[in-house]
Amino acid sequence: MGPDPTAPHAARSVADRSDGPTGLHAGHDRPTRARDGRTVLSAADIDRALTRVAHEILESNRGARDLILLGVPSRGVPLARRLGDKLERIDPEFDAAQSVGQLDVTLYRDDLRRCPARTPEPTVVPEQGVDDAVVVLIDDVLYSGRTVRAALDAVADLGRPRAVRLAVLVDRGHRELPIRADFVGKNLPSSSAERVSVLLSETDGDAEESVVISDVPARVADGKD
C-alpha cells in the first residue's frame, strides 16, 4: 500500500499498541494483575475519551462518508464497536452495522518465531470492502508500533484504501517504529518497566472497567513487543 497524499501521517506513520501476541509483554497485561496498580482512567473516563475521539474522527473526515472502522483483537474490537455506535448517534450517515469490522494481525507479526502466537481470530471486513475507503484502525494501547505495522500489512492484503488512520484509547510512548496515532483517548507517559492494562466488560467479564498502570515483575519486563 503506497503512501496517500491525503493522509497527514503517511501509511507507516499510523500507529500501534503495547501487547505482544499473548498479551504478556511489558506493555499490556492480563486483567488478573490490574488490581495491583494505579487506575488512570475510570469507566466514565473511557466513555468520555471515546466520545471525543468519535467527534475527532468525523471532523477529520469531514463527515462519515467512506469511513470504515477495523478493530484489532482483542480489545480493539469492542472499542471499535463502541466508537461505531457513537459515530452513528452523532452522524446518522454512518451505519455501524455495515461499517465496523475486525482485523486479525497475528500472522503478520514480526515476532512469531520468538513469541508464542495466540490463535488467530476471524478478520471481518464490511461488505463494501476497503478499496477507496478511509480505514480507521482501532486498538487499545499504542506502545512499540509493531502491532500496527502488522495491521498495515494486513490491510494492504485486503485492498487499497484511500487513507488509513489509527485511533487508540491510550498512547504510552516508547515507539520502536516511526508510527503514531491520529486519534488518542489519553496520552499516558510511562516507564518501560510499567504495565498498562485495559479492562473492558466485553473482554474481561466482571472486572471494573478501567485503565490501570502497574509495575512489571523483572522476569516479565525483559520481554517487549
C-alpha positions as CSV (number, residue, x, y, z in Angstrom):
1,M,0.0,0.0,0.0
2,G,1.6,3.2,-1.1
3,P,1.6,6.5,0.8
4,D,-1.5,8.5,0.4
5,P,-1.1,12.3,-0.1
6,T,-4.3,13.0,1.8
7,A,-3.1,11.2,5.0
8,P,-1.3,13.5,7.5
9,H,0.9,10.7,8.7
10,A,1.5,8.5,5.6
11,A,0.9,4.8,5.8
12,R,3.8,3.9,8.0
13,S,3.0,6.7,10.4
14,V,-0.3,5.4,11.5
15,A,0.3,3.6,14.9
16,D,0.2,0.6,17.3
17,R,-0.3,-0.8,20.8
18,S,1.6,-2.3,23.6
19,D,0.9,-6.0,23.8
20,G,2.6,-8.9,22.2
21,P,0.7,-11.9,20.7
22,T,0.0,-13.3,24.1
23,G,-0.6,-10.0,26.0
24,L,2.2,-10.9,28.5
25,H,4.8,-8.4,27.4
26,A,5.7,-5.2,29.3
27,G,3.2,-3.1,27.5
28,H,0.0,-4.9,28.2
29,D,-1.5,-7.0,30.9
30,R,-3.9,-9.7,31.8
31,P,-6.8,-8.3,33.9
32,T,-5.9,-10.5,36.9
33,R,-2.9,-8.3,37.7
34,A,-4.6,-4.9,37.1
35,R,-5.9,-4.6,40.7
36,D,-2.3,-4.2,41.9
37,G,-1.8,-1.0,40.0
38,R,-3.0,2.6,39.8
39,T,-6.2,3.5,38.0
40,V,-5.6,6.2,35.4
41,L,-8.9,6.0,33.6
42,S,-12.3,5.0,35.0
43,A,-15.2,3.6,33.1
44,A,-16.7,7.2,32.8
45,D,-13.3,8.5,31.6
46,I,-13.1,5.8,28.9
47,D,-16.5,6.7,27.7
48,R,-15.7,10.4,27.5
49,A,-12.4,9.7,25.7
50,L,-14.2,7.6,23.1
51,T,-16.9,10.3,22.6
52,R,-14.2,12.8,22.0
53,V,-12.3,10.5,19.6
54,A,-15.6,9.9,17.7
55,H,-16.1,13.6,17.2
56,E,-12.4,14.0,16.1
57,I,-12.8,11.2,13.5
58,L,-15.8,12.9,12.0
59,E,-14.2,16.3,12.0
60,S,-11.0,15.0,10.3
61,N,-13.0,13.1,7.7
62,R,-15.5,16.0,7.2
63,G,-18.3,13.6,7.9
64,A,-19.0,9.9,7.8
65,R,-18.6,9.3,4.1
66,D,-16.5,6.2,3.2
67,L,-15.5,5.6,6.8
68,I,-14.7,2.0,7.9
69,L,-13.6,1.0,11.4
70,L,-11.5,-2.1,11.9
71,G,-10.8,-3.2,15.5
72,V,-7.6,-5.1,16.2
73,P,-8.3,-8.1,18.6
74,S,-8.7,-8.4,21.3
75,R,-9.7,-5.2,23.0
76,G,-9.6,-3.1,19.8
77,V,-12.7,-5.0,18.6
78,P,-15.2,-3.8,21.4
79,L,-13.6,-0.4,21.3
80,A,-14.4,-0.2,17.5
81,R,-18.0,-1.3,18.1
82,R,-18.4,1.4,20.8
83,L,-16.9,4.0,18.6
84,G,-19.2,2.9,15.7
85,D,-22.2,3.3,18.0
86,K,-21.1,6.8,18.9
87,L,-20.4,7.8,15.3
88,E,-23.9,6.6,14.3
89,R,-25.5,8.7,17.1
90,I,-23.5,11.8,16.1
91,D,-23.9,11.4,12.3
92,P,-26.8,9.1,11.1
93,E,-25.0,8.8,7.7
94,F,-22.6,6.3,9.5
95,D,-24.1,2.8,9.6
96,A,-22.3,1.0,12.4
97,A,-23.8,-2.4,11.4
98,Q,-22.3,-2.0,7.9
99,S,-19.1,-0.1,8.6
100,V,-17.4,-1.8,11.6
101,G,-15.3,-4.9,11.3
102,Q,-12.2,-6.5,12.9
103,L,-8.7,-7.2,11.6
104,D,-6.6,-10.0,13.0
105,V,-2.9,-9.4,12.5
106,T,-1.5,-12.5,14.2
107,L,0.1,-14.0,11.1
108,Y,1.6,-10.6,10.1
109,R,3.6,-10.1,13.2
110,D,7.4,-9.9,13.0
111,D,8.0,-11.9,16.3
112,L,6.2,-15.2,15.6
113,R,9.5,-17.1,15.8
114,R,10.3,-15.9,19.3
115,C,6.9,-15.4,20.9
116,P,4.1,-17.9,21.1
117,A,1.2,-16.6,18.9
118,R,-2.4,-16.6,20.1
119,T,-4.9,-18.4,18.0
120,P,-5.9,-16.2,15.1
121,E,-9.3,-14.7,15.2
122,P,-11.5,-14.1,12.2
123,T,-11.0,-11.0,10.1
124,V,-14.4,-9.4,9.3
125,V,-14.5,-6.7,6.6
126,P,-17.6,-4.7,5.9
127,E,-19.3,-5.7,2.7
128,Q,-18.2,-2.6,0.8
129,G,-14.5,-3.6,1.3
130,V,-11.6,-1.3,1.9
131,D,-10.9,-0.1,-1.6
132,D,-11.0,3.7,-1.7
133,A,-12.3,3.8,1.8
134,V,-11.0,5.7,4.8
135,V,-10.0,2.9,7.2
136,V,-9.6,3.7,10.8
137,L,-7.7,1.0,12.8
138,I,-8.8,0.8,16.4
139,D,-6.7,-0.5,19.2
140,D,-6.5,-0.2,23.0
141,V,-2.8,0.7,23.7
142,L,-0.1,2.1,21.4
143,Y,3.4,1.1,22.5
144,S,6.2,-0.2,20.2
145,G,4.3,0.2,17.0
146,R,4.8,-3.4,15.9
147,T,1.1,-4.4,16.0
148,V,0.1,-1.5,13.8
149,R,2.9,-2.3,11.4
150,A,1.4,-5.8,11.1
151,A,-2.1,-4.3,10.7
152,L,-0.9,-2.1,7.8
153,D,0.3,-5.2,6.1
154,A,-3.0,-7.0,6.7
155,V,-5.0,-4.0,5.3
156,A,-2.8,-4.0,2.2
157,D,-3.7,-7.6,1.5
158,L,-7.4,-6.7,1.6
159,G,-7.3,-3.9,-0.9
160,R,-6.2,-0.3,-1.4
161,P,-7.8,2.2,1.0
162,R,-7.8,5.9,0.1
163,A,-6.3,6.5,3.6
164,V,-5.5,4.6,6.8
165,R,-5.8,6.3,10.2
166,L,-5.3,5.0,13.7
167,A,-7.3,5.6,16.9
168,V,-6.1,4.3,20.2
169,L,-7.5,4.6,23.7
170,V,-4.1,5.0,25.3
171,D,-0.7,6.1,23.8
172,R,2.0,5.2,26.3
173,G,5.1,6.1,24.2
174,H,8.2,4.0,23.7
175,R,7.9,3.6,20.0
176,E,10.3,1.3,18.1
177,L,8.9,2.2,14.7
178,P,8.1,5.5,13.0
179,I,4.4,5.2,13.8
180,R,1.9,7.5,15.6
181,A,-1.8,7.6,16.2
182,D,-4.1,10.1,14.6
183,F,-6.7,10.0,17.4
184,V,-5.7,9.3,21.0
185,G,-8.0,9.0,24.0
186,K,-5.3,9.6,26.5
187,N,-1.5,10.2,26.3
188,L,0.0,8.3,29.2
189,P,3.7,8.9,29.9
190,S,5.1,5.6,31.3
191,S,8.2,3.7,32.1
192,S,9.1,0.7,30.0
193,A,9.2,-1.1,33.4
194,E,5.5,-0.5,33.8
195,R,2.5,-2.3,32.5
196,V,-0.7,-0.8,31.1
197,S,-3.9,-2.8,31.5
198,V,-7.2,-2.0,29.8
199,L,-10.2,-3.7,31.3
200,L,-13.4,-3.8,29.3
201,S,-16.7,-5.5,30.1
202,E,-16.8,-7.3,26.7
203,T,-13.4,-9.0,27.2
204,D,-12.8,-9.0,31.0
205,G,-16.2,-10.2,32.4
206,D,-17.0,-8.7,35.8
207,A,-13.8,-6.7,36.2
208,E,-14.4,-3.0,36.7
209,E,-13.8,-1.1,33.5
210,S,-10.6,0.9,33.8
211,V,-7.1,1.6,32.5
212,V,-4.5,0.6,35.1
213,I,-0.8,1.2,35.2
214,S,1.4,-1.0,37.4
215,D,4.9,-2.2,37.9
216,V,6.1,-5.2,35.9
217,P,8.0,-8.0,37.7
218,A,11.6,-8.2,36.5
219,R,11.1,-11.6,35.0
220,V,8.3,-10.3,32.7
221,A,9.8,-6.8,32.0
222,D,12.6,-8.4,29.8
223,G,10.0,-9.2,27.1
224,K,8.8,-6.3,25.0
225,D,6.7,-6.0,21.9
